[in-house]
Amino acid sequence: MAKKPKHDEAATGANVTGKACSILPDTVLGDDVALVAENMERILGSPSYSLAQDDRLLLTREEMRGVRMLLELGKPEIALQADNIKSTVIVFGGTQIVDRSAAERRLSEARRAAHTAPADRAIGRDVERAERLLSMCRYYDDARRFARIVSIDNQCEDERDYVIITGGGPGIMEAANRGAFDVGCKSIGLNIKLPAEQQPNPFITPELCFQFKYFALRKFHFILRAAAVVLFPGGFGTLDEMFETLTLRQTHRMQPVPIILYGRDYWSKVIDFRFLADSGVIADHHLDLFSYSETPEDAWQQILDFHAKKQRA
């Protein structure tokens, strides 16, 4: 049978194994009023005692990623519902396509740099790029005009339809938000911090400008209320959004919407869609998932016609 602990060990609470704690205090700490008061202050000031919703350090932990993603899902949704926004028109496009005055200023700076270093091929390349971008500033003007047309007739009621939504950055995104701003209408910006885009453009409706950490949740909010997608010329980001939208429509994972590639000359040089179909990697009918447009008025009419046809079906 196991031995019973000695009387003095049981009375004092000493370790029954005989291994005494080497850091036991000489006094009973619970009777030290000052020490107890100090400990109470530490309790009330400890992060563990704060409400979880107020603990910023907790929310930034890796284990809380799911909670952060849920917040990014819910925060914009609550705001859009509060503003009675029922549908949106997505406008994508390049950040480097700016208004004419900015494009001319960029070209002048590039030419001055080339004048001081005529043998520098990289600077010469900058001049060529600036010249091409100046020729593309008409797309900025068209995106701005398109957003005016879409916005002005669709925000007069309590429920708002066809609200312009962009990534909230510069270039074509700025142009679209600016067009809505021109006519006193609301527009949405789904901003995300990137190395070259640290701030949203100044034309977004303040209460409808959101900042995201996660690309996936940002993309979700783009698609959720989309009634149309209009893609102006752009680079990798624009191509990413275009192919993602086409894939969602191809696989029937999103609602039917018109996908409009603005500027056929540009897009036909960037991607040979017919070659994809001829090669058998997409079906011929997948070419019907998108259309081209050359004017803001035509792009808007295509959207109206698409939804009128859908209502009749």
C-alpha positions as CSV (number, residue, x, y, z in Angstrom):
1,M,0.0,0.0,0.0
2,A,1.1,3.6,-0.7
3,K,2.5,5.5,2.3
4,K,0.4,8.3,3.7
5,P,2.0,11.7,3.7
6,K,3.5,12.9,6.9
7,H,1.3,15.2,9.0
8,D,3.4,18.3,8.5
9,E,3.4,17.8,4.7
10,A,-0.3,17.5,4.5
11,A,-0.9,20.5,6.7
12,T,1.4,22.8,4.8
13,G,0.5,21.6,1.3
14,A,4.0,20.6,0.6
15,N,4.8,18.5,-2.4
16,V,4.0,14.9,-1.4
17,T,6.8,13.7,-3.6
18,G,9.2,15.3,-1.3
19,K,10.4,17.8,-3.9
20,A,10.1,21.2,-2.2
21,C,9.5,24.3,-4.4
22,S,12.7,26.5,-4.3
23,I,10.8,29.8,-4.9
24,L,8.2,29.8,-2.2
25,P,7.9,33.2,-0.6
26,D,8.8,33.8,3.0
27,T,5.4,35.5,3.7
28,V,1.8,34.9,2.7
29,L,1.5,37.1,-0.3
30,G,-2.3,37.3,-0.2
31,D,-2.1,39.3,3.0
32,D,0.1,42.0,1.4
33,V,-2.4,44.8,0.7
34,A,-0.1,46.8,-1.6
35,L,0.9,43.7,-3.6
36,V,-2.7,42.7,-4.0
37,A,-3.6,46.2,-5.2
38,E,-0.7,46.2,-7.7
39,N,-1.8,42.8,-9.0
40,M,-5.4,44.0,-9.5
41,E,-4.0,46.9,-11.6
42,R,-2.1,44.4,-13.7
43,I,-5.2,42.2,-14.2
44,L,-7.3,45.2,-15.4
45,G,-4.5,46.3,-17.7
46,S,-3.7,42.8,-19.2
47,P,-4.6,42.2,-22.9
48,S,-6.2,39.0,-21.8
49,Y,-8.8,40.9,-19.8
50,S,-9.9,43.1,-22.7
51,L,-12.9,42.1,-24.8
52,A,-11.8,40.0,-27.7
53,Q,-13.3,42.5,-30.2
54,D,-11.1,45.3,-28.7
55,D,-7.9,43.3,-28.7
56,R,-6.0,44.5,-31.8
57,L,-3.0,42.2,-31.1
58,L,-5.3,39.2,-31.0
59,L,-7.0,40.2,-34.3
60,T,-3.6,40.4,-36.0
61,R,-2.5,36.9,-35.0
62,E,-2.2,34.3,-37.7
63,E,-4.7,32.1,-36.0
64,M,-7.3,34.9,-36.4
65,R,-7.1,35.0,-40.2
66,G,-10.6,33.5,-40.5
67,V,-12.0,36.2,-38.3
68,R,-10.4,38.9,-40.3
69,M,-11.7,37.5,-43.5
70,L,-15.2,37.4,-42.0
71,L,-14.9,41.0,-41.1
72,E,-13.9,41.9,-44.6
73,L,-16.9,40.0,-45.9
74,G,-19.3,41.7,-43.5
75,K,-18.1,45.3,-43.3
76,P,-18.7,46.3,-46.9
77,E,-21.9,44.3,-47.2
78,I,-23.4,46.1,-44.2
79,A,-22.5,49.5,-45.7
80,L,-23.9,48.7,-49.2
81,Q,-27.1,47.4,-47.8
82,A,-27.5,50.6,-45.7
83,D,-27.1,52.6,-48.9
84,N,-29.7,50.5,-50.7
85,I,-27.2,49.5,-53.5
86,K,-28.9,46.7,-55.4
87,S,-26.6,46.4,-58.4
88,T,-23.2,47.6,-59.6
89,V,-21.3,48.1,-62.9
90,I,-17.6,47.1,-62.5
91,V,-15.1,49.2,-64.4
92,F,-11.6,47.8,-64.7
93,G,-8.6,49.3,-66.5
94,G,-5.0,50.3,-66.3
95,T,-3.5,52.5,-63.6
96,Q,-1.1,54.1,-66.0
97,I,-3.8,55.5,-68.3
98,V,-4.3,59.0,-66.9
99,D,-5.9,62.2,-68.1
100,R,-4.3,64.2,-70.9
101,S,-2.7,66.8,-68.7
102,A,-1.0,64.2,-66.5
103,A,0.0,62.2,-69.6
104,E,1.5,65.2,-71.3
105,R,3.4,66.1,-68.1
106,R,4.8,62.6,-67.9
107,L,6.0,62.7,-71.5
108,S,7.7,66.1,-71.0
109,E,9.6,64.7,-68.0
110,A,10.7,61.7,-70.0
111,R,11.8,63.8,-72.9
112,R,13.8,66.1,-70.6
113,A,15.5,63.1,-69.1
114,A,16.3,61.7,-72.6
115,H,17.8,65.1,-73.6
116,T,20.3,64.9,-70.8
117,A,21.2,61.3,-71.4
118,P,20.6,60.6,-75.2
119,A,22.6,57.3,-75.1
120,D,20.6,55.8,-72.3
121,R,18.3,53.1,-73.9
122,A,16.2,52.7,-70.8
123,I,15.3,56.4,-70.8
124,G,14.6,56.3,-74.5
125,R,12.2,53.4,-73.8
126,D,10.5,55.6,-71.2
127,V,9.9,58.2,-73.9
128,E,8.3,55.6,-76.2
129,R,6.1,54.3,-73.4
130,A,5.0,57.8,-72.4
131,E,4.1,58.6,-76.0
132,R,1.9,55.6,-76.3
133,L,0.3,56.3,-73.0
134,L,-0.5,59.8,-74.1
135,S,-2.3,58.3,-77.1
136,M,-4.3,56.1,-74.8
137,C,-5.6,58.9,-72.5
138,R,-8.8,58.9,-74.6
139,Y,-9.7,55.8,-72.7
140,Y,-9.6,57.8,-69.4
141,D,-12.0,60.4,-71.0
142,D,-14.3,57.6,-72.2
143,A,-14.3,55.8,-68.8
144,R,-15.2,59.1,-67.2
145,R,-18.0,59.8,-69.7
146,F,-19.3,56.2,-69.4
147,A,-19.6,56.5,-65.6
148,R,-21.5,59.8,-66.0
149,I,-24.0,58.2,-68.3
150,V,-24.5,55.1,-66.1
151,S,-24.8,57.0,-62.9
152,I,-27.0,60.0,-63.7
153,D,-30.3,58.1,-64.4
154,N,-30.0,55.3,-61.9
155,Q,-29.6,56.9,-58.5
156,C,-32.7,59.0,-58.3
157,E,-34.8,56.4,-56.3
158,D,-34.3,55.0,-52.9
159,E,-32.9,51.9,-54.4
160,R,-29.7,52.4,-56.3
161,D,-28.9,50.3,-59.4
162,Y,-25.9,50.2,-61.7
163,V,-23.6,52.0,-59.2
164,I,-20.1,52.3,-60.5
165,I,-17.6,50.2,-58.6
166,T,-13.8,50.2,-59.1
167,G,-10.7,49.1,-57.4
168,G,-10.4,52.6,-56.0
169,G,-7.0,53.3,-57.5
170,P,-5.6,55.7,-60.1
171,G,-5.9,55.6,-63.9
172,I,-9.1,54.1,-65.4
173,M,-10.4,53.4,-61.9
174,E,-10.1,57.1,-61.0
175,A,-11.8,58.1,-64.3
176,A,-14.8,56.0,-63.5
177,N,-15.2,57.2,-59.9
178,R,-14.6,60.7,-61.2
179,G,-17.4,60.4,-63.8
180,A,-19.9,59.5,-61.1
181,F,-18.6,62.3,-58.9
182,D,-19.0,64.8,-61.8
183,V,-22.8,64.3,-61.8
184,G,-23.2,64.2,-58.0
185,C,-23.7,60.4,-57.8
186,K,-22.3,57.8,-55.6
187,S,-19.6,55.3,-56.5
188,I,-17.7,52.5,-54.8
189,G,-14.0,51.9,-54.3
190,L,-12.6,48.6,-53.2
191,N,-9.1,49.7,-52.4
192,I,-6.2,47.4,-51.4
193,K,-2.7,48.5,-50.4
194,L,-0.1,47.9,-53.0
195,P,3.4,49.2,-53.4
196,A,2.4,51.8,-56.1
197,E,-1.1,52.5,-54.9
198,Q,-1.0,53.7,-51.3
199,Q,-4.1,55.8,-51.3
200,P,-7.6,55.7,-52.9
201,N,-8.4,58.2,-55.6
202,P,-10.3,61.3,-54.3
203,F,-13.5,60.8,-56.3
204,I,-15.0,57.8,-54.4
205,T,-18.0,58.3,-52.1
206,P,-16.4,58.4,-48.7
207,E,-18.7,56.0,-46.9
208,L,-18.4,53.6,-49.9
209,C,-14.6,53.4,-49.9
210,F,-13.3,50.2,-48.4
211,Q,-9.7,49.0,-47.8
212,F,-9.0,45.3,-48.1
213,K,-6.2,43.1,-46.9
214,Y,-7.3,40.0,-48.8
215,F,-7.6,39.9,-52.6
216,A,-10.1,37.1,-52.4
217,L,-12.7,39.0,-50.4
218,R,-12.2,42.1,-52.5
219,K,-12.9,40.0,-55.7
220,F,-16.0,38.5,-54.0
221,H,-17.5,42.0,-53.4
222,F,-16.8,43.0,-57.0
223,I,-18.8,40.1,-58.3
224,L,-21.6,39.9,-55.7
225,R,-23.8,42.7,-57.1
226,A,-22.4,43.0,-60.6
227,A,-24.8,43.8,-63.3
228,A,-22.1,44.3,-65.9
229,V,-18.3,44.3,-66.3
230,V,-16.5,46.8,-68.5
231,L,-12.9,46.3,-69.1
232,F,-10.8,49.2,-70.5
233,P,-7.2,48.6,-71.7
234,G,-4.9,47.6,-68.9
235,G,-2.1,45.3,-67.7
236,F,-1.8,42.3,-65.5
237,G,-4.4,43.4,-63.0
238,T,-7.0,44.1,-65.6
239,L,-6.2,40.8,-67.4
240,D,-6.5,38.9,-64.1
241,E,-10.0,40.4,-63.5
242,M,-11.0,39.7,-67.1
243,F,-10.0,36.0,-67.1
244,E,-11.5,35.5,-63.7
245,T,-14.9,36.9,-64.7
246,L,-14.9,35.0,-68.0
247,T,-14.0,31.8,-66.1
248,L,-16.8,32.4,-63.6
249,R,-19.3,32.9,-66.4
250,Q,-17.9,29.9,-68.4
251,T,-18.4,27.7,-65.4
252,H,-21.8,29.2,-64.4
253,R,-20.4,30.2,-61.0
254,M,-21.8,33.7,-61.2
255,Q,-24.9,35.5,-62.4
256,P,-25.2,36.2,-66.2
257,V,-23.7,39.7,-66.9
258,P,-22.5,41.4,-70.1
259,I,-18.7,41.4,-70.2
260,I,-17.6,44.3,-72.4
261,L,-14.0,44.7,-73.7
262,Y,-13.7,48.4,-74.4
263,G,-11.4,49.1,-77.4
264,R,-11.3,46.2,-79.8
265,D,-8.0,47.2,-81.4
266,Y,-6.2,47.0,-78.1
267,W,-7.8,43.8,-76.9
268,S,-7.4,42.0,-80.3
269,K,-3.7,42.6,-80.1
270,V,-3.3,41.5,-76.5
271,I,-5.3,38.3,-76.8
272,D,-6.2,36.2,-79.8
273,F,-9.5,34.7,-78.6
274,R,-10.3,33.1,-81.9
275,F,-7.0,31.2,-81.7
276,L,-8.0,29.8,-78.4
277,A,-11.2,28.5,-79.9
278,D,-9.5,27.2,-83.1
279,S,-7.0,25.4,-80.9
280,G,-9.9,23.6,-79.1
281,V,-9.0,24.9,-75.6
282,I,-12.3,26.8,-75.4
283,A,-15.6,26.2,-77.2
284,D,-16.8,28.4,-80.0
285,H,-19.8,29.5,-77.9
286,H,-17.4,30.8,-75.2
287,L,-16.6,33.6,-77.6
288,D,-20.2,34.8,-76.9
289,L,-19.4,35.4,-73.3
290,F,-18.0,38.9,-74.1
291,S,-18.4,41.7,-76.6
292,Y,-16.6,44.8,-77.8
293,S,-17.4,48.4,-77.6
294,E,-15.9,51.6,-78.9
295,T,-18.0,54.4,-77.3
296,P,-19.5,55.0,-73.8
297,E,-23.0,55.2,-75.2
298,D,-22.7,51.9,-77.0
299,A,-21.3,50.2,-73.9
300,W,-24.2,51.4,-71.8
301,Q,-26.7,50.4,-74.5
302,Q,-25.3,46.9,-74.5
303,I,-25.9,46.7,-70.8
304,L,-29.4,47.9,-71.1
305,D,-30.2,45.5,-74.0
306,F,-28.7,42.5,-72.1
307,H,-30.9,43.0,-69.1
308,A,-34.0,43.8,-71.1
309,K,-33.5,40.6,-73.0
310,K,-33.0,38.7,-69.7
311,Q,-36.2,40.1,-68.3
312,R,-38.2,39.0,-71.3
313,A,-36.7,35.5,-71.2
